[in-house]
Amino acid sequence: MGRGRGKVEVRRIENSVSRQVTFSKRRRGLAKKARELAVLCDADVALLIFSDKGRLHDFAAHGRYVRTMLHIYVLARVRSIACMQNALHIYLHGGTPTDYAHHFFSGSGVV
């Protein structure tokens, strides 16, 4: 029976060389997991990592560019925020959940 891996205390690595080696190994491992998630689940995955020196490392699934993935993310967040604002607007003006659902699913999206 194998020993398995021991627990690693998660804290900042003081030695800069050891910290850089660990960063590189874990960054590659994280990118591998991101690729696997994209392939196995047909998911759109984008990964941004900034090193302690400010260097950018990125990954985007399915041959997309990270910029494209960020654009999709921002649009989704803006739409989500707009939907919440619309719900609040309808609520504050005496609307019912049915009014909001009708407004949302009609496709207009804006009050």
CYANA upper distance limits for C-alpha pairs under 8 A (distance plus 0.5 A):
 13 ILE  CA     18 SER  CA      7.52
 13 ILE  CA     19 ARG  CA      5.85
 14 GLU  CA     18 SER  CA      8.47
 14 GLU  CA     19 ARG  CA      7.55
 15 ASN  CA     19 ARG  CA      6.52
 16 SER  CA     20 GLN  CA      6.62
 17 VAL  CA     21 VAL  CA      6.76
 18 SER  CA     22 THR  CA      6.58
 19 ARG  CA     23 PHE  CA      6.53
 20 GLN  CA     24 SER  CA      6.67
 21 VAL  CA     25 LYS  CA      6.76
 22 THR  CA     26 ARG  CA      6.47
 23 PHE  CA     27 ARG  CA      6.32
 23 PHE  CA     51 SER  CA      8.43
 24 SER  CA     28 ARG  CA      6.73
 25 LYS  CA     29 GLY  CA      6.72
 26 ARG  CA     30 LEU  CA      6.47
 27 ARG  CA     31 ALA  CA      6.66
 27 ARG  CA     49 ILE  CA      8.37
 28 ARG  CA     32 LYS  CA      6.64
 29 GLY  CA     33 LYS  CA      6.80
 30 LEU  CA     34 ALA  CA      6.70
 31 ALA  CA     35 ARG  CA      6.71
 31 ALA  CA     47 LEU  CA      7.93
 31 ALA  CA     59 PHE  CA      7.42
 32 LYS  CA     36 GLU  CA      6.69
 33 LYS  CA     37 LEU  CA      6.59
 34 ALA  CA     38 ALA  CA      6.73
 34 ALA  CA     45 VAL  CA      7.00
 34 ALA  CA     46 ALA  CA      8.27
 34 ALA  CA     47 LEU  CA      7.90
 34 ALA  CA     61 ALA  CA      8.35
 35 ARG  CA     39 VAL  CA      6.72
 35 ARG  CA     45 VAL  CA      8.21
 35 ARG  CA     61 ALA  CA      6.98
 36 GLU  CA     40 LEU  CA      6.33
 37 LEU  CA     41 CYS  CA      6.22
 37 LEU  CA     42 ASP  CA      7.95
 37 LEU  CA     43 ALA  CA      7.16
 37 LEU  CA     45 VAL  CA      8.17
 38 ALA  CA     42 ASP  CA      5.58
 38 ALA  CA     43 ALA  CA      4.99
 38 ALA  CA     44 ASP  CA      6.51
 38 ALA  CA     45 VAL  CA      6.45
 38 ALA  CA     61 ALA  CA      6.50
 38 ALA  CA     62 HIS  CA      7.99
 39 VAL  CA     43 ALA  CA      7.57
 43 ALA  CA     61 ALA  CA      8.29
 44 ASP  CA     60 ALA  CA      8.11
 44 ASP  CA     61 ALA  CA      6.28
 44 ASP  CA     62 HIS  CA      7.75
 44 ASP  CA     69 MET  CA      8.37
 45 VAL  CA     59 PHE  CA      8.37
 45 VAL  CA     60 ALA  CA      6.24
 45 VAL  CA     61 ALA  CA      5.69
 45 VAL  CA     69 MET  CA      8.38
 46 ALA  CA     58 ASP  CA      7.90
 46 ALA  CA     59 PHE  CA      6.05
 46 ALA  CA     60 ALA  CA      4.82
 46 ALA  CA     61 ALA  CA      6.88
 46 ALA  CA     66 VAL  CA      6.57
 46 ALA  CA     69 MET  CA      6.88
 46 ALA  CA     70 LEU  CA      8.46
 47 LEU  CA     58 ASP  CA      5.90
 47 LEU  CA     59 PHE  CA      5.49
 47 LEU  CA     60 ALA  CA      6.89
 47 LEU  CA     66 VAL  CA      8.26
 48 LEU  CA     56 LEU  CA      7.55
 48 LEU  CA     57 HIS  CA      6.49
 48 LEU  CA     58 ASP  CA      5.10
 48 LEU  CA     59 PHE  CA      7.25
 49 ILE  CA     56 LEU  CA      6.35
 49 ILE  CA     57 HIS  CA      5.57
 49 ILE  CA     58 ASP  CA      6.68
 50 PHE  CA     54 GLY  CA      5.87
 50 PHE  CA     55 ARG  CA      5.87
 50 PHE  CA     56 LEU  CA      5.16
 50 PHE  CA     57 HIS  CA      6.71
 51 SER  CA     55 ARG  CA      5.70
 51 SER  CA     56 LEU  CA      7.16
 51 SER  CA     57 HIS  CA      8.29
 58 ASP  CA     66 VAL  CA      7.55
 59 PHE  CA     65 TYR  CA      8.49
 59 PHE  CA     66 VAL  CA      7.13
 60 ALA  CA     64 ARG  CA      6.12
 60 ALA  CA     65 TYR  CA      6.33
 60 ALA  CA     66 VAL  CA      5.78
 60 ALA  CA     69 MET  CA      7.79
 64 ARG  CA     68 THR  CA      7.15
 64 ARG  CA     69 MET  CA      7.66
 65 TYR  CA     69 MET  CA      6.99
 66 VAL  CA     70 LEU  CA      6.57
 67 ARG  CA     71 HIS  CA      6.66
 68 THR  CA     72 ILE  CA      6.79
 69 MET  CA     73 TYR  CA      6.68
 70 LEU  CA     74 VAL  CA      6.59
 71 HIS  CA     75 LEU  CA      6.67
 72 ILE  CA     76 ALA  CA      6.66
 73 TYR  CA     77 ARG  CA      6.68
 74 VAL  CA     78 VAL  CA      6.54
 75 LEU  CA     79 ARG  CA      6.58
 76 ALA  CA     80 SER  CA      6.59
 77 ARG  CA     81 ILE  CA      6.58
 78 VAL  CA     82 ALA  CA      6.50
 79 ARG  CA     83 CYS  CA      6.60
 80 SER  CA     84 MET  CA      6.83
 81 ILE  CA     85 GLN  CA      6.63
 82 ALA  CA     86 ASN  CA      6.53
 82 ALA  CA    109 GLY  CA      8.19
 82 ALA  CA    110 VAL  CA      7.88
 83 CYS  CA     87 ALA  CA      6.64
 83 CYS  CA    104 PHE  CA      8.15
 83 CYS  CA    109 GLY  CA      7.41
 83 CYS  CA    110 VAL  CA      8.34
 84 MET  CA     88 LEU  CA      6.71
 85 GLN  CA     89 HIS  CA      6.58
 86 ASN  CA     90 ILE  CA      6.65
 86 ASN  CA    100 TYR  CA      8.34
 86 ASN  CA    109 GLY  CA      8.26
 86 ASN  CA    110 VAL  CA      7.09
 86 ASN  CA    111 VAL  CA      6.46
 87 ALA  CA     91 TYR  CA      6.57
 87 ALA  CA    100 TYR  CA      6.54
 88 LEU  CA     92 LEU  CA      6.47
 89 HIS  CA     93 HIS  CA      6.76
 89 HIS  CA    111 VAL  CA      8.11
 90 ILE  CA     94 GLY  CA      7.00
 90 ILE  CA     95 GLY  CA      5.39
 90 ILE  CA     96 THR  CA      7.91
 90 ILE  CA     99 ASP  CA      8.01
 90 ILE  CA    100 TYR  CA      6.97
 91 TYR  CA     95 GLY  CA      5.42
 91 TYR  CA     96 THR  CA      7.04
 91 TYR  CA     97 PRO  CA      8.36
 95 GLY  CA     99 ASP  CA      6.32
 95 GLY  CA    100 TYR  CA      7.63
 96 THR  CA    100 TYR  CA      7.03
 97 PRO  CA    101 ALA  CA      6.62
 98 THR  CA    102 HIS  CA      6.57
 99 ASP  CA    103 HIS  CA      6.65
100 TYR  CA    104 PHE  CA      6.48
101 ALA  CA    105 PHE  CA      6.48
102 HIS  CA    106 SER  CA      6.44
103 HIS  CA    107 GLY  CA      7.68
103 HIS  CA    108 SER  CA      7.26
103 HIS  CA    109 GLY  CA      7.49
104 PHE  CA    108 SER  CA      7.26
104 PHE  CA    109 GLY  CA      6.11
